[in-house]
């Protein structure tokens, strides 16, 4: 493997391609749920409804790794590539390149829909993701809240992109999904903070997990998983989901609750991802 290829692959890892792909899939599923004609996405401009959030997410991942070099070398040394195999300048330039592309594309979408919300949301998401590591992450729960609002915003983006015409019940279930997804992501960000305690302490990030005792973290996450399970089941019942979907989410919720109660942060983080992905089974 040549040096340039190795450097490109290292940069590619920094964008978190699977994470970015998941964003695109989430938006596409919401569009389909809201009866958006997916054939319209073959248009170069309209495919932006899927690609713009992915560009914003990739830009956010890059700048997050740029700011988190010190703690990543402690918490995840195998992923601390900035300044080693990827030049810091390359990370900054590609971050701003992705951000600029997302802004221009969202401006076109705003013009096409005669509404300012696509551009406005992209500006908000981009600012929040840029400020997350240097400003928001060290302010207790605010960093977790900001990231969770961005994740919930993916559902809102897909729902708004589909336009008007949705029944009140379906619109209500859409916003409930956004809220539940945001809540589960908040719990997962909390778990990630527990996993990253050592590096965050070195970087003087006063995260919520750091401000709580081990027992408080365990009890808080357990209560959060229990609340999340209740919200998910209520939402699925509202949708009229089949019993096997209810049983699946019961199993996922109980598994996450068990991991939280046992204080197994690594397993809880993995199962939370599965649970969040499983939410979209309710919209298929």
TILUM-624857 format. One record per residue (C-alpha): residue number from 1; residue in three letters; x, y, z. Coordinates in Angstrom, 1 decimal, padded with zeros to 4 digits. Example, Ala and Ser with C-alpha at 12.3 -4.5 7.8 and 13.67 -1.06 7.14 Angstrom:
<rs>
<r pos="1" code="ALA" x="012.3" y="-004.5" z="007.8"/>
<r pos="2" code="SER" x="013.7" y="-001.1" z="007.1"/>
</rs>
This chain:
<rs>
<r pos="1" code="UNK" x="000.0" y="000.0" z="000.0"/>
<r pos="2" code="UNK" x="001.4" y="003.4" z="-001.0"/>
<r pos="3" code="UNK" x="001.9" y="006.2" z="001.5"/>
<r pos="4" code="UNK" x="-000.7" y="008.4" z="-000.2"/>
<r pos="5" code="UNK" x="-003.3" y="005.6" z="-000.1"/>
<r pos="6" code="UNK" x="-002.5" y="004.9" z="003.6"/>
<r pos="7" code="UNK" x="-003.0" y="008.6" z="004.4"/>
<r pos="8" code="UNK" x="-006.3" y="008.7" z="002.5"/>
<r pos="9" code="UNK" x="-007.6" y="005.7" z="004.3"/>
<r pos="10" code="UNK" x="-006.6" y="007.2" z="007.6"/>
<r pos="11" code="UNK" x="-008.5" y="010.4" z="006.7"/>
<r pos="12" code="UNK" x="-011.4" y="008.3" z="005.5"/>
<r pos="13" code="UNK" x="-011.6" y="006.7" z="008.9"/>
<r pos="14" code="UNK" x="-011.8" y="010.1" z="010.6"/>
<r pos="15" code="UNK" x="-015.0" y="010.8" z="008.7"/>
<r pos="16" code="UNK" x="-016.6" y="007.7" z="010.4"/>
<r pos="17" code="UNK" x="-018.1" y="006.4" z="007.1"/>
<r pos="18" code="UNK" x="-020.4" y="003.9" z="008.7"/>
<r pos="19" code="UNK" x="-021.7" y="006.6" z="011.1"/>
<r pos="20" code="UNK" x="-022.3" y="008.9" z="008.1"/>
<r pos="21" code="UNK" x="-023.9" y="006.2" z="006.1"/>
<r pos="22" code="UNK" x="-026.3" y="005.5" z="009.0"/>
<r pos="23" code="UNK" x="-027.3" y="009.2" z="008.9"/>
<r pos="24" code="UNK" x="-028.2" y="008.9" z="005.2"/>
<r pos="25" code="UNK" x="-030.2" y="005.7" z="005.8"/>
<r pos="26" code="UNK" x="-032.1" y="007.2" z="008.7"/>
<r pos="27" code="UNK" x="-033.1" y="010.2" z="006.6"/>
<r pos="28" code="UNK" x="-034.1" y="008.0" z="003.7"/>
<r pos="29" code="UNK" x="-036.3" y="005.8" z="005.9"/>
<r pos="30" code="UNK" x="-038.1" y="008.9" z="007.3"/>
<r pos="31" code="UNK" x="-038.6" y="010.2" z="003.8"/>
<r pos="32" code="UNK" x="-040.1" y="006.8" z="002.8"/>
<r pos="33" code="UNK" x="-042.3" y="006.8" z="005.9"/>
<r pos="34" code="UNK" x="-043.6" y="010.2" z="005.0"/>
<r pos="35" code="UNK" x="-044.5" y="009.1" z="001.5"/>
<r pos="36" code="UNK" x="-041.8" y="011.1" z="-000.2"/>
<r pos="37" code="UNK" x="-041.3" y="009.9" z="-003.8"/>
<r pos="38" code="UNK" x="-037.9" y="008.3" z="-003.5"/>
<r pos="39" code="UNK" x="-037.5" y="008.4" z="-007.3"/>
<r pos="40" code="UNK" x="-037.1" y="012.2" z="-006.9"/>
<r pos="41" code="UNK" x="-033.8" y="011.6" z="-005.1"/>
<r pos="42" code="UNK" x="-032.3" y="010.6" z="-008.5"/>
<r pos="43" code="UNK" x="-032.3" y="014.3" z="-009.3"/>
<r pos="44" code="UNK" x="-028.8" y="015.7" z="-008.6"/>
<r pos="45" code="UNK" x="-030.2" y="018.6" z="-006.5"/>
<r pos="46" code="UNK" x="-032.9" y="016.7" z="-004.5"/>
<r pos="47" code="UNK" x="-030.5" y="013.9" z="-003.5"/>
<r pos="48" code="UNK" x="-029.2" y="016.6" z="-001.2"/>
<r pos="49" code="UNK" x="-032.0" y="015.8" z="001.2"/>
<r pos="50" code="UNK" x="-029.9" y="012.7" z="002.0"/>
<r pos="51" code="UNK" x="-026.4" y="013.8" z="001.2"/>
<r pos="52" code="UNK" x="-026.5" y="017.2" z="003.0"/>
<r pos="53" code="UNK" x="-026.9" y="015.7" z="006.5"/>
<r pos="54" code="UNK" x="-024.1" y="013.2" z="005.6"/>
<r pos="55" code="UNK" x="-021.8" y="016.0" z="004.7"/>
<r pos="56" code="UNK" x="-022.5" y="017.9" z="007.9"/>
<r pos="57" code="UNK" x="-022.0" y="014.7" z="009.9"/>
<r pos="58" code="UNK" x="-018.6" y="014.0" z="008.2"/>
<r pos="59" code="UNK" x="-017.5" y="017.5" z="008.8"/>
<r pos="60" code="UNK" x="-018.5" y="017.3" z="012.4"/>
<r pos="61" code="UNK" x="-016.6" y="014.0" z="012.9"/>
<r pos="62" code="UNK" x="-013.4" y="015.5" z="011.3"/>
<r pos="63" code="UNK" x="-013.4" y="018.6" z="013.5"/>
<r pos="64" code="UNK" x="-014.2" y="016.6" z="016.6"/>
<r pos="65" code="UNK" x="-011.1" y="014.5" z="016.1"/>
<r pos="66" code="UNK" x="-009.1" y="017.6" z="015.4"/>
<r pos="67" code="UNK" x="-010.0" y="019.1" z="018.8"/>
<r pos="68" code="UNK" x="-009.9" y="015.8" z="020.7"/>
<r pos="69" code="UNK" x="-006.3" y="014.8" z="019.8"/>
<r pos="70" code="UNK" x="-005.1" y="014.8" z="023.4"/>
<r pos="71" code="UNK" x="-007.9" y="012.8" z="025.0"/>
<r pos="72" code="UNK" x="-008.1" y="010.4" z="022.0"/>
<r pos="73" code="UNK" x="-004.5" y="009.4" z="022.5"/>
<r pos="74" code="UNK" x="-005.4" y="008.2" z="025.9"/>
<r pos="75" code="UNK" x="-008.9" y="006.8" z="025.4"/>
<r pos="76" code="UNK" x="-008.6" y="005.5" z="021.8"/>
<r pos="77" code="UNK" x="-005.0" y="005.5" z="020.7"/>
<r pos="78" code="UNK" x="-005.7" y="003.4" z="017.7"/>
<r pos="79" code="UNK" x="-008.1" y="006.2" z="016.4"/>
<r pos="80" code="UNK" x="-005.8" y="009.1" z="017.3"/>
<r pos="81" code="UNK" x="-004.7" y="009.7" z="013.7"/>
<r pos="82" code="UNK" x="-004.7" y="013.5" z="013.5"/>
<r pos="83" code="UNK" x="-001.2" y="014.8" z="013.6"/>
<r pos="84" code="UNK" x="000.2" y="011.3" z="013.0"/>
<r pos="85" code="UNK" x="-001.0" y="009.8" z="009.7"/>
<r pos="86" code="UNK" x="-003.3" y="012.7" z="008.8"/>
<r pos="87" code="UNK" x="-002.0" y="016.2" z="008.8"/>
<r pos="88" code="UNK" x="-004.0" y="018.7" z="010.9"/>
<r pos="89" code="UNK" x="-004.2" y="021.1" z="008.0"/>
<r pos="90" code="UNK" x="-005.9" y="018.4" z="005.8"/>
<r pos="91" code="UNK" x="-008.5" y="017.8" z="008.5"/>
<r pos="92" code="UNK" x="-009.3" y="021.5" z="008.8"/>
<r pos="93" code="UNK" x="-009.5" y="022.1" z="005.1"/>
<r pos="94" code="UNK" x="-011.7" y="019.1" z="004.4"/>
<r pos="95" code="UNK" x="-013.9" y="020.0" z="007.4"/>
<r pos="96" code="UNK" x="-014.6" y="023.4" z="005.9"/>
<r pos="97" code="UNK" x="-014.9" y="021.9" z="002.4"/>
<r pos="98" code="UNK" x="-017.7" y="019.6" z="003.5"/>
<r pos="99" code="UNK" x="-019.3" y="022.4" z="005.5"/>
<r pos="100" code="UNK" x="-019.2" y="024.8" z="002.5"/>
<r pos="101" code="UNK" x="-020.7" y="022.1" z="000.2"/>
<r pos="102" code="UNK" x="-023.5" y="021.4" z="002.7"/>
<r pos="103" code="UNK" x="-024.3" y="025.1" z="003.0"/>
<r pos="104" code="UNK" x="-024.4" y="025.7" z="-000.8"/>
<r pos="105" code="UNK" x="-026.5" y="022.5" z="-001.3"/>
<r pos="106" code="UNK" x="-028.9" y="023.5" z="001.5"/>
<r pos="107" code="UNK" x="-029.2" y="027.0" z="000.0"/>
<r pos="108" code="UNK" x="-030.3" y="025.3" z="-003.3"/>
<r pos="109" code="UNK" x="-032.8" y="023.2" z="-001.4"/>
<r pos="110" code="UNK" x="-034.1" y="026.3" z="000.3"/>
<r pos="111" code="UNK" x="-034.5" y="028.0" z="-003.0"/>
<r pos="112" code="UNK" x="-036.2" y="024.9" z="-004.5"/>
<r pos="113" code="UNK" x="-038.7" y="024.7" z="-001.6"/>
<r pos="114" code="UNK" x="-039.1" y="028.5" z="-001.2"/>
<r pos="115" code="UNK" x="-038.3" y="028.0" z="002.5"/>
<r pos="116" code="UNK" x="-035.3" y="029.0" z="004.6"/>
<r pos="117" code="UNK" x="-035.4" y="026.0" z="006.9"/>
<r pos="118" code="UNK" x="-032.9" y="023.7" z="005.1"/>
<r pos="119" code="UNK" x="-030.2" y="026.4" z="005.1"/>
<r pos="120" code="UNK" x="-031.1" y="027.4" z="008.7"/>
<r pos="121" code="UNK" x="-030.9" y="023.8" z="010.0"/>
<r pos="122" code="UNK" x="-027.6" y="023.2" z="008.3"/>
<r pos="123" code="UNK" x="-026.1" y="026.4" z="009.8"/>
<r pos="124" code="UNK" x="-027.3" y="025.4" z="013.3"/>
<r pos="125" code="UNK" x="-026.1" y="021.8" z="013.0"/>
<r pos="126" code="UNK" x="-022.7" y="022.9" z="011.7"/>
<r pos="127" code="UNK" x="-022.2" y="025.5" z="014.4"/>
<r pos="128" code="UNK" x="-023.2" y="023.1" z="017.2"/>
<r pos="129" code="UNK" x="-020.9" y="020.3" z="015.8"/>
<r pos="130" code="UNK" x="-018.0" y="022.8" z="015.5"/>
<r pos="131" code="UNK" x="-018.4" y="024.0" z="019.1"/>
<r pos="132" code="UNK" x="-019.1" y="020.6" z="020.6"/>
<r pos="133" code="UNK" x="-015.5" y="019.6" z="021.5"/>
<r pos="134" code="UNK" x="-013.9" y="023.0" z="022.4"/>
<r pos="135" code="UNK" x="-016.9" y="024.5" z="024.2"/>
<r pos="136" code="UNK" x="-019.9" y="022.3" z="024.9"/>
<r pos="137" code="UNK" x="-018.3" y="019.0" z="025.8"/>
<r pos="138" code="UNK" x="-016.9" y="020.3" z="029.1"/>
<r pos="139" code="UNK" x="-020.1" y="021.9" z="030.3"/>
<r pos="140" code="UNK" x="-021.8" y="019.0" z="032.0"/>
<r pos="141" code="UNK" x="-024.8" y="017.7" z="030.2"/>
<r pos="142" code="UNK" x="-024.9" y="020.4" z="027.6"/>
<r pos="143" code="UNK" x="-022.5" y="018.6" z="025.2"/>
<r pos="144" code="UNK" x="-024.7" y="015.5" z="025.3"/>
<r pos="145" code="UNK" x="-027.8" y="017.5" z="024.9"/>
<r pos="146" code="UNK" x="-026.5" y="019.4" z="021.8"/>
<r pos="147" code="UNK" x="-025.4" y="016.2" z="020.0"/>
<r pos="148" code="UNK" x="-028.7" y="014.5" z="020.9"/>
<r pos="149" code="UNK" x="-030.6" y="017.4" z="019.4"/>
<r pos="150" code="UNK" x="-028.6" y="017.1" z="016.2"/>
<r pos="151" code="UNK" x="-029.4" y="013.3" z="016.0"/>
<r pos="152" code="UNK" x="-033.1" y="014.0" z="016.7"/>
<r pos="153" code="UNK" x="-032.8" y="016.7" z="014.0"/>
<r pos="154" code="UNK" x="-032.2" y="014.1" z="011.4"/>
<r pos="155" code="UNK" x="-035.7" y="012.9" z="011.9"/>
<r pos="156" code="UNK" x="-037.0" y="016.4" z="011.8"/>
<r pos="157" code="UNK" x="-035.0" y="017.1" z="008.6"/>
<r pos="158" code="UNK" x="-036.5" y="014.0" z="006.8"/>
<r pos="159" code="UNK" x="-040.0" y="014.9" z="008.0"/>
<r pos="160" code="UNK" x="-039.8" y="018.5" z="006.9"/>
<r pos="161" code="UNK" x="-038.2" y="017.5" z="003.6"/>
<r pos="162" code="UNK" x="-041.2" y="015.4" z="002.7"/>
<r pos="163" code="UNK" x="-043.4" y="018.5" z="002.9"/>
<r pos="164" code="UNK" x="-047.0" y="019.0" z="003.8"/>
<r pos="165" code="UNK" x="-049.8" y="016.4" z="003.5"/>
<r pos="166" code="UNK" x="-049.1" y="014.2" z="006.5"/>
<r pos="167" code="UNK" x="-052.0" y="013.3" z="008.7"/>
<r pos="168" code="UNK" x="-051.9" y="014.8" z="012.3"/>
<r pos="169" code="UNK" x="-051.4" y="011.3" z="013.8"/>
<r pos="170" code="UNK" x="-048.5" y="010.6" z="011.5"/>
<r pos="171" code="UNK" x="-047.0" y="014.0" z="012.2"/>
<r pos="172" code="UNK" x="-047.3" y="013.5" z="015.9"/>
<r pos="173" code="UNK" x="-045.6" y="010.1" z="015.7"/>
<r pos="174" code="UNK" x="-042.8" y="011.6" z="013.7"/>
<r pos="175" code="UNK" x="-042.0" y="014.2" z="016.4"/>
<r pos="176" code="UNK" x="-042.3" y="011.5" z="019.1"/>
<r pos="177" code="UNK" x="-039.8" y="009.4" z="017.2"/>
<r pos="178" code="UNK" x="-037.4" y="012.4" z="017.1"/>
<r pos="179" code="UNK" x="-037.8" y="012.8" z="020.8"/>
<r pos="180" code="UNK" x="-037.2" y="009.2" z="021.6"/>
<r pos="181" code="UNK" x="-034.2" y="009.0" z="019.3"/>
<r pos="182" code="UNK" x="-032.8" y="012.1" z="021.0"/>
<r pos="183" code="UNK" x="-033.3" y="010.6" z="024.5"/>
<r pos="184" code="UNK" x="-031.6" y="007.3" z="023.6"/>
<r pos="185" code="UNK" x="-028.7" y="009.1" z="022.1"/>
<r pos="186" code="UNK" x="-028.4" y="011.3" z="025.2"/>
<r pos="187" code="UNK" x="-028.0" y="008.1" z="027.2"/>
<r pos="188" code="UNK" x="-025.4" y="006.7" z="024.8"/>
<r pos="189" code="UNK" x="-023.4" y="010.0" z="025.0"/>
<r pos="190" code="UNK" x="-023.5" y="009.6" z="028.7"/>
<r pos="191" code="UNK" x="-022.2" y="006.1" z="028.4"/>
<r pos="192" code="UNK" x="-019.4" y="007.3" z="026.1"/>
<r pos="193" code="UNK" x="-018.4" y="009.9" z="028.6"/>
<r pos="194" code="UNK" x="-018.0" y="007.1" z="031.2"/>
<r pos="195" code="UNK" x="-015.8" y="005.2" z="028.9"/>
<r pos="196" code="UNK" x="-013.7" y="008.3" z="028.2"/>
<r pos="197" code="UNK" x="-013.3" y="009.5" z="031.8"/>
<r pos="198" code="UNK" x="-009.5" y="009.2" z="031.8"/>
<r pos="199" code="UNK" x="-008.9" y="011.2" z="028.7"/>
<r pos="200" code="UNK" x="-011.6" y="013.8" z="029.5"/>
<r pos="201" code="UNK" x="-010.0" y="014.4" z="032.9"/>
<r pos="202" code="UNK" x="-006.7" y="015.0" z="031.3"/>
<r pos="203" code="UNK" x="-008.3" y="017.5" z="028.8"/>
<r pos="204" code="UNK" x="-010.2" y="019.1" z="031.7"/>
<r pos="205" code="UNK" x="-013.5" y="018.3" z="030.2"/>
<r pos="206" code="UNK" x="-016.0" y="018.5" z="033.0"/>
<r pos="207" code="UNK" x="-018.5" y="016.1" z="031.5"/>
<r pos="208" code="UNK" x="-021.7" y="015.0" z="033.2"/>
<r pos="209" code="UNK" x="-020.3" y="011.5" z="033.9"/>
<r pos="210" code="UNK" x="-017.3" y="013.1" z="035.6"/>
<r pos="211" code="UNK" x="-019.5" y="015.2" z="037.9"/>
<r pos="212" code="UNK" x="-021.4" y="012.2" z="039.1"/>
<r pos="213" code="UNK" x="-020.2" y="009.3" z="041.3"/>
<r pos="214" code="UNK" x="-020.1" y="005.8" z="039.8"/>
<r pos="215" code="UNK" x="-023.3" y="004.8" z="041.7"/>
<r pos="216" code="UNK" x="-025.1" y="007.9" z="040.4"/>
<r pos="217" code="UNK" x="-024.0" y="007.2" z="036.8"/>
<r pos="218" code="UNK" x="-025.2" y="003.6" z="037.1"/>
<r pos="219" code="UNK" x="-028.6" y="004.5" z="038.7"/>
<r pos="220" code="UNK" x="-029.1" y="007.4" z="036.3"/>
<r pos="221" code="UNK" x="-028.5" y="005.3" z="033.2"/>
<r pos="222" code="UNK" x="-030.7" y="002.5" z="034.6"/>
<r pos="223" code="UNK" x="-033.6" y="004.9" z="035.2"/>
<r pos="224" code="UNK" x="-033.0" y="006.4" z="031.7"/>
<r pos="225" code="UNK" x="-033.1" y="003.0" z="030.0"/>
<r pos="226" code="UNK" x="-036.3" y="002.2" z="031.9"/>
<r pos="227" code="UNK" x="-037.9" y="005.5" z="030.8"/>
<r pos="228" code="UNK" x="-036.7" y="004.9" z="027.2"/>
<r pos="229" code="UNK" x="-038.3" y="001.5" z="027.2"/>
<r pos="230" code="UNK" x="-041.6" y="002.9" z="028.3"/>
<r pos="231" code="UNK" x="-041.5" y="005.7" z="025.7"/>
<r pos="232" code="UNK" x="-040.5" y="003.3" z="022.9"/>
<r pos="233" code="UNK" x="-043.3" y="000.8" z="023.7"/>
<r pos="234" code="UNK" x="-045.9" y="003.6" z="024.0"/>
<r pos="235" code="UNK" x="-044.8" y="005.0" z="020.6"/>
<r pos="236" code="UNK" x="-044.9" y="001.5" z="018.9"/>
<r pos="237" code="UNK" x="-048.4" y="000.9" z="020.3"/>
<r pos="238" code="UNK" x="-049.5" y="004.3" z="019.0"/>
<r pos="239" code="UNK" x="-048.2" y="003.2" z="015.6"/>
<r pos="240" code="UNK" x="-050.1" y="-000.1" z="015.8"/>
<r pos="241" code="UNK" x="-046.9" y="-002.1" z="015.4"/>
<r pos="242" code="UNK" x="-047.1" y="-005.9" z="015.4"/>
<r pos="243" code="UNK" x="-046.4" y="-007.9" z="018.5"/>
<r pos="244" code="UNK" x="-043.0" y="-009.2" z="017.4"/>
<r pos="245" code="UNK" x="-041.7" y="-005.6" z="017.0"/>
<r pos="246" code="UNK" x="-042.9" y="-004.9" z="020.6"/>
<r pos="247" code="UNK" x="-041.2" y="-008.1" z="021.8"/>
<r pos="248" code="UNK" x="-038.0" y="-007.2" z="020.0"/>
<r pos="249" code="UNK" x="-037.9" y="-003.7" z="021.7"/>
<r pos="250" code="UNK" x="-038.7" y="-005.2" z="025.0"/>
<r pos="251" code="UNK" x="-035.7" y="-007.5" z="024.7"/>
<r pos="252" code="UNK" x="-033.5" y="-004.7" z="023.6"/>
<r pos="253" code="UNK" x="-034.6" y="-002.3" z="026.3"/>
<r pos="254" code="UNK" x="-034.3" y="-005.0" z="029.0"/>
<r pos="255" code="UNK" x="-030.8" y="-005.8" z="027.7"/>
<r pos="256" code="UNK" x="-029.7" y="-002.2" z="027.9"/>
<r pos="257" code="UNK" x="-031.3" y="-001.9" z="031.4"/>
<r pos="258" code="UNK" x="-029.3" y="-004.9" z="032.5"/>
<r pos="259" code="UNK" x="-026.0" y="-003.6" z="031.1"/>
<r pos="260" code="UNK" x="-026.7" y="-000.2" z="032.8"/>
<r pos="261" code="UNK" x="-027.5" y="-001.8" z="036.2"/>
<r pos="262" code="UNK" x="-024.3" y="-004.0" z="036.0"/>
<r pos="263" code="UNK" x="-022.3" y="-000.9" z="035.1"/>
<r pos="264" code="UNK" x="-021.0" y="-002.5" z="031.8"/>
<r pos="265" code="UNK" x="-020.5" y="000.7" z="029.8"/>
<r pos="266" code="UNK" x="-018.9" y="-001.0" z="026.8"/>
<r pos="267" code="UNK" x="-021.8" y="-003.5" z="026.3"/>
<r pos="268" code="UNK" x="-024.4" y="-000.8" z="027.0"/>
<r pos="269" code="UNK" x="-022.9" y="001.5" z="024.3"/>
<r pos="270" code="UNK" x="-023.1" y="-001.3" z="021.8"/>
<r pos="271" code="UNK" x="-026.6" y="-002.4" z="022.6"/>
<r pos="272" code="UNK" x="-027.8" y="001.3" z="022.7"/>
<r pos="273" code="UNK" x="-026.7" y="001.6" z="019.0"/>
<r pos="274" code="UNK" x="-028.7" y="-001.6" z="018.2"/>
<r pos="275" code="UNK" x="-031.7" y="-000.3" z="020.0"/>
<r pos="276" code="UNK" x="-031.6" y="003.1" z="018.2"/>
<r pos="277" code="UNK" x="-031.3" y="001.4" z="014.9"/>
<r pos="278" code="UNK" x="-034.2" y="-000.9" z="015.7"/>
<r pos="279" code="UNK" x="-036.5" y="002.1" z="016.2"/>
<r pos="280" code="UNK" x="-036.6" y="002.5" z="012.4"/>
<r pos="281" code="UNK" x="-038.2" y="-000.9" z="012.2"/>
<r pos="282" code="UNK" x="-041.4" y="000.8" z="013.4"/>
<r pos="283" code="UNK" x="-041.5" y="003.0" z="010.3"/>
<r pos="284" code="UNK" x="-041.0" y="000.3" z="007.7"/>
</rs>
